[in-house]
Amino acid sequence: MDFNFSDEQTMMSGVLREFLTEECTMAQLRKQIDANVPRDETRWGKLSEMGLFTVMLPEEAGGLGLAEQDFVLLAEAAGYANLPEALIDHAGVAAPLLAALAPDHELVAKAAAGEVTLIAGDPATTYLPNVDSADALLLWDGKSVHLVPTSAVQAVRQESVDPLRRLFKVTWTPSDATRLGGDHATAWAQAVNRGALFAGAFCLGAAQRCVDMGVDYTKERTQFGRPIGSYQAVKHLLARAQVKIEFAKPVVYAAAVYSEPGTFADARISHAKIAATEAAEAAARASIQVQGAMGYSWEVDVHFFLKRVLSLTYAWGGPEFHLSRVAKRVSELPLGPDATFGAA
């Protein structure tokens, strides 16, 4: 069995990575923070033109009909650039959720075309990201999913550790008019899994960027007439972070195969979220450490990645939630080599 990504999958993520290298530089992100705008409309429009909003949507809704294993590399590429726009929230979670519950709704086609932006409510936190750039929210009342226009909610901006991830406290009232049809419990559980999986993949990309930034710095910074990267202690610090990334990658990629909610799939995705966020925090802190006190300052870019990782660690379920799902799998399902790839 071949577990490698296909040429099409790697090409699609490669195109996005190249685009973001040019269109999502840290200098551009700093200007966006200074301007206090929710997103770069030009960059968002180009992401739409690339067809990225259609990846997870069914073909009958104008989408490509692809799956999590196709989108996971896109989320990783977004993380490498620290993309502030709601690519994952819109294209990876909210739009597919609406398509699952109301495939004929007019907003599905508009979401695919980039005419509207959808955000799904994260049940792990009372704060939702990117509400000020969304046209409608998909919110969970404990039993049902509701499609609510942003004009019908009260959204109050909250302080966030990450200036590039704008958070809002949303107050809303469920009603029969906003309630969607379909299998609410299954669709919502799948949306939560996708949110956790893609947040983990984003952190995986951010982790690699942190190590790369640290390596670049150690080649340029000299001490006692030698690049600090030539010292063994510095090498080991970054090498340990890289090892964590390499161990987390197959966990995240394997979890992308299991999309249907259930004890086994839930545990795989939870394992991926835990492994990816821990690797990303380790990589960010190692990169900051090799850059010295300057690493924590506003002038050095790596601290933005640490802030994003810390923020995403508690998005779509924090460590305690995901550890409980792994424990549930261990206690309720068979263990051993013959159960490693089971789909129970």
N, C-alpha and C positions, 0 to 999 in steps of 0.2 A: 504494500500500500504506500502511495506517495503522499507525504504530508506537506510537501512544498507548495507555496503559492504558485498560481498559474502565471504565465507571462502577462496576461491581461490584467490580473490583479496588481502585480508589481509595477506594470506600466502606468496604470491609473494613479497609484500612490506616488510614483516618481514624477508624474506630470504636476500633481498638486504640490509636491515638495519643491520642485523647480519654480513654480509660480510663487509660492510663499517666500522663497529666498529673495525674490525681487520685489514682491508687493507687500510683505509683512516683516519689514526689518525692525529692529529695536528702535531705530531713530524714528520711524513712522509711528510706532506704538507710543513712544514718548510724546510725540506731537498730538496724538489722539487723547492721551491723558490730559495734556495741557488744555486742549480744546474742550474737554469735558463733554464729548459726544458719545452716544451709545455704540456706534459702529462707523466704520469707514464705508460709506455707501458705494463708492466705486469698487472697492475690493469685494464687497458683498455681491454686487452685480456681476462681477467677473466669475465669482464662485458659482453663481447661478448659470451663467453662460457655459461653464465647463460641464454642466449636467450633473453636478454633485448632489443636487437636491432630489434627484430622481432615483438614486441608487437603491434605496430601500423601499421604494413604492412599487406596487404591482403594475404589470404592463397595462392592464385595463384602465389604470388611472394615469397613464402617461409616463409611468416609471420604467426602470430597467428590470425590475423584478429580481434583484440580487439579494444577498443575505448578509448576515453579520460578518462572515469570514471575508466578504468583499469590502465591507465598510471599515473593518478594524484597522487596516493599514492606512486608510484615510485619516482616521482619528489619531493614529500615531504620528503621521506627517503634520497634522495640525498642532500636536503637542510640541513637536520639534521647533516650530515657529512661534509657539505661545499665542496662537490665533485667538483674539478676543471675541470674534463674532460667533454667533450661535449655530455653527455648522452641525455640531453633534446634537444639540438640543432640538434643532429644527428638523434636520434631514435624517438623523439617526434614531430619534426617539418620538417626537411629537407627530410629525407627518405620517409615519407608519402606523402609529397608534390610531389616528383618526381614520386612516384607510382601512384598518382592521374592523373598526366599529361602524363606520359610515362610508363605505367605499364610493357611494354615488354623491357624497356631499360636494358642493361646488368648491369648497376650500381645499379639497385634496388636489384637484387639478391646478388651482392657483398656487398651492404650496410647491408643487412640482415645477411650476414655471417661475418661481421666485417672486410672484406678485404679492404674496402674503407671507408672514413669518409666524410660525406656531411654536409655542413653548409648553412643555408638559410640566406639571407641578411635581416637584421632588418631595415624596412623602417623608424623607429623612430629615428635612429641615423646614422651618417655617418661612425661610427666605427663598425666593425664586430669582434666577439670574435672567438678565436681558429682557425684563418685562417692558422696558421703555422702548425697545425696538420690535416688539411683538404686536401682531394684530389680534391674536386670539390665544387663549390659554386652555389647555386640557387639564382639568383639575379633578381630583379624587375626593369624594365625600365619605369614604369608608365603605361604600357599597357600589357606587356607580361613578362613571366618568362623565364629566360635564364639559361641553365646549362653550367657553365664556369669552365674549369680546373683551378686550382690555379696557374698553370704554365703560364696561359695566362693573369693573372692580375698583377698589381703592388700593393703590400701590404707593407705598412710602419707602423712599430710598433709605438704605441702611449702610452704616459704615462697614467696610470690608477690608480684610488684611490685603486683599488683592485689588489694586486700583483698576485692573483690566477686566475684572469680573464683577459687574455691577449687580448688586443684590437689592431685592425689594421685599417688604412684608406686604402680602396681598390679603385683603379682606373681601369676601364675596359671599353670595347667598345662593345655595343650590335651588333649582326649580325644575319642574317638569319640562319647561321650555328649553332648558339647557342640557337636559339629560340625553345622552346618546343611547342607541340601541346596541344589540349584540351581546357577546359574552364578556361582560365587563371585567370579571375577576381574572380570567385568563389573559385578556389583552393588557390589563394593567400590570399584571405580574411580569409579562414579557417586556413591557416598557421599562419597568424597574430593572430587570436584568440587562437590558440594552444600555440603559443609563450607566449602570455600574461597570459593565464591560468596556464601553467606549471611554468612560472617565479613566479607567485603568490604562487603556491603550494610549490616551492622550498623555498620561503621566509617564508612560514608557518612552514616548518621543521626547518629552521634556527632560527625562533623565539622561538620555543620550546626548542631548544638546548641552546639558550641564557639564558632562564629562568632556565633551569636545571643547567647550569653552575653557575648561580648566587646563586641558592639555595645551591648547594654543597659548594660554597665559604663561605656562611653565617653560615654554620654548623661548618666550620673549624676555621674561624677567630674569635678571642675573643677580647672583650673590657670590661674593668672593671670586668674581671673574668668570663664573660658570653659570649657564642656565639652571634655574632651580629644578627643572625637570630631570636633570642628570643625577640628582640626589635620590638615593634609594628610598628614603622615607616618603618623599613626595610621589615617587612612582607607585609605591605600595598603596598609598592613600587612594589614588585614582584607579588603580588596578582592582582594588576591592570593590569599588563602586561599579566598575565595569562588569565584574563577575556577577554582582547582584542583578544587573540588567540582563545579562545573558541567561541567567537562571529564570528570570521572570518572563522573558519573551515566549518560550514554548508554553508556559502556563496560560498566558493571555491568548495566544493563537489557538491553543486547543479549546479553550473555553468558548471561542467564537463559533465553534461547530455546534455547540449545544444551546439552541435558542428557545426551545419549548420549555416552559416553566415546569418544575418538578424538583424533587429532593436532590437528585443527582446533578442536574444541570445547574440548579441554584448554587450548589456547593462548588462546582467548577468555576462559575463566574465569581463567586465570593473569594475563592482562592486567588483568582486572577487579580481582583481588585486589591486584595491585601498585598500580594507579591509586588505588583506594579507600583503602588503608592509607597511601600517601604523602600523599594529600590530607588524610586525617584527622590524621596527625601534624603536618602543616604548620598545619592549622587550630587544633589544640590548643596548639601552641607559640606561634602568633600571639596567641591569646586570653590565654594566660598572660603574654605579653610586655606586652600593653596594660594588664594588671592589675598589672604591676610585681612586686616581690618577693613580695607577698601571694599572687600566683597559684600559687606553689609550696607554699603553706602549707596545713595541714589545714583551716583555716577557709574556704577558697575551693573551690567545687565543681568548677571546671574541671579540676583536677589528677586527679580520679577518671577523667575521660574520657581524658586522656593515658595514664594507666596501663592502661586497658582497651585502647586502641589499640595500645600497645606489646606487650601480651600477645597480642592477636589477630594482630599482624603475623607471628608465628611459629607460629600455629595453622593446621593443615591446609596446611602447606608455607610455608616462609619465602621471602624474596625470591630467594635463589639457586635454589631448586627451581622456582619459577614462571618465572624468567628462562630456565631451561634448557628449559622446555616451550615458551615463545615462540620460542626459538632453533630448536627442533626443527621447529616449523611453518614458520619462515622457510626453513630449509635443505631441507625435504623436500617441501613443497607449493608449487604455483604462486602467484606473487604478481601484483599488479595489480588494477585496478578490477573486472575480471570475476571475480576470485576472492575479493573482499572478503566476500561473504555465502555463500560456498560451505560445504558441510557435509561435505567429504571427511574 
